[in-house]
């Protein structure tokens, strides 16, 4: 096996993305990227203008999702992404956009 145990372990990532991230397809972008990576969870707009996503999957896939969120779709201007890692709860079946 070439992958380390860290890459195979399941984690939970909670991230808050600030900047020009609402009304620029950020949620759709995040959902699509999560689906490509096989990650489950949700993404939603917050009332303060930020976007929050909670995702569970392999640490490697979550890191790739986080890297993608730091760039965002072409119409977004990402100012900051705060990330918090924790143990997964297993509550998600798919990755969805929440309203």
ZIHULIN-V563069 format. One record per pair of residues at least 4 apart in sequence whose ideal C-beta (glycine too) atoms are under 7 Angstrom apart, sorted by the first residue. I is the first residue (numbers start at 1). J is the second residue. D is the distance in Angstrom with one decimal. If there is no record, write none. Layout:
{{I;J;D} {I;J;D}}
This chain:
{{3;7;4.4} {3;8;5.7} {5;9;6.1} {6;59;5.7} {7;58;6.2} {7;59;6.1} {7;60;4.4} {8;58;6.2} {9;59;5.8} {10;56;6.3} {10;57;6.5} {10;58;6.4} {10;88;4.9} {11;59;4.8} {11;62;5.7} {11;85;5.8} {11;88;6.2} {12;56;4.9} {12;86;4.7} {12;87;6.3} {12;88;4.5} {12;89;6.7} {13;55;5.0} {13;62;4.4} {13;66;6.4} {13;83;6.1} {13;85;6.0} {14;54;5.0} {14;84;4.7} {14;86;7.0} {15;52;7.0} {15;53;5.4} {15;66;6.3} {15;69;6.1} {15;81;5.6} {15;82;6.6} {15;83;4.7} {16;50;5.3} {16;52;5.3} {16;82;4.9} {17;21;5.1} {17;26;7.0} {17;50;6.0} {17;51;4.6} {17;69;5.6} {17;78;6.0} {17;81;5.1} {18;50;4.7} {18;79;4.8} {18;80;4.8} {19;76;6.8} {19;77;4.8} {19;78;4.6} {19;79;3.4} {19;80;6.9} {20;24;6.2} {20;76;5.9} {20;77;4.0} {21;26;4.5} {21;50;6.6} {21;51;4.6} {21;72;6.5} {21;76;5.3} {21;78;6.5} {22;26;6.9} {22;45;5.2} {22;49;5.9} {22;51;6.6} {24;73;6.1} {24;75;4.0} {24;76;4.5} {25;29;5.5} {25;73;4.9} {25;75;6.4} {26;30;6.2} {26;51;5.1} {26;72;5.8} {26;73;6.1} {26;76;5.3} {27;31;6.3} {27;43;4.8} {27;45;6.8} {27;51;6.5} {27;97;4.8} {28;32;6.2} {29;33;6.3} {29;72;6.4} {29;73;4.1} {30;34;6.1} {30;43;4.4} {30;53;5.5} {30;69;6.4} {31;35;6.4} {31;43;5.9} {31;95;5.6} {31;96;7.0} {31;97;5.4} {32;36;6.5} {33;37;6.4} {33;65;5.8} {33;68;4.7} {34;39;4.3} {34;41;6.7} {34;55;5.9} {34;65;5.8} {34;95;4.0} {35;95;5.8} {37;57;6.6} {37;61;4.2} {37;64;5.7} {37;65;5.7} {38;57;6.1} {38;61;6.0} {39;55;4.7} {39;56;6.8} {39;57;3.7} {39;61;5.2} {39;62;6.4} {39;65;5.7} {39;95;5.9} {40;55;6.9} {40;56;5.4} {40;57;6.5} {40;92;3.8} {40;93;6.5} {40;94;5.7} {40;95;5.3} {41;53;6.4} {41;54;4.7} {41;55;3.7} {41;56;5.6} {41;92;5.1} {41;95;5.4} {42;53;6.7} {42;54;5.9} {42;95;6.7} {42;96;5.1} {42;98;4.7} {43;51;6.4} {43;53;4.0} {43;97;5.8} {44;52;5.7} {44;98;4.1} {44;99;7.0} {45;51;5.8} {46;50;4.8} {46;51;6.8} {46;52;5.4} {55;62;5.8} {55;65;5.9} {55;95;6.9} {56;88;4.4} {56;92;5.9} {57;61;4.4} {57;62;5.5} {58;62;6.8} {59;63;6.3} {60;64;6.6} {61;65;6.5} {62;66;6.3} {63;67;6.4} {64;68;6.5} {65;69;6.4} {66;70;6.7} {66;81;6.8} {66;83;5.7} {69;81;5.4} {70;78;6.0} {70;81;5.1} {71;78;6.8} {72;76;3.5} {72;78;4.6}}
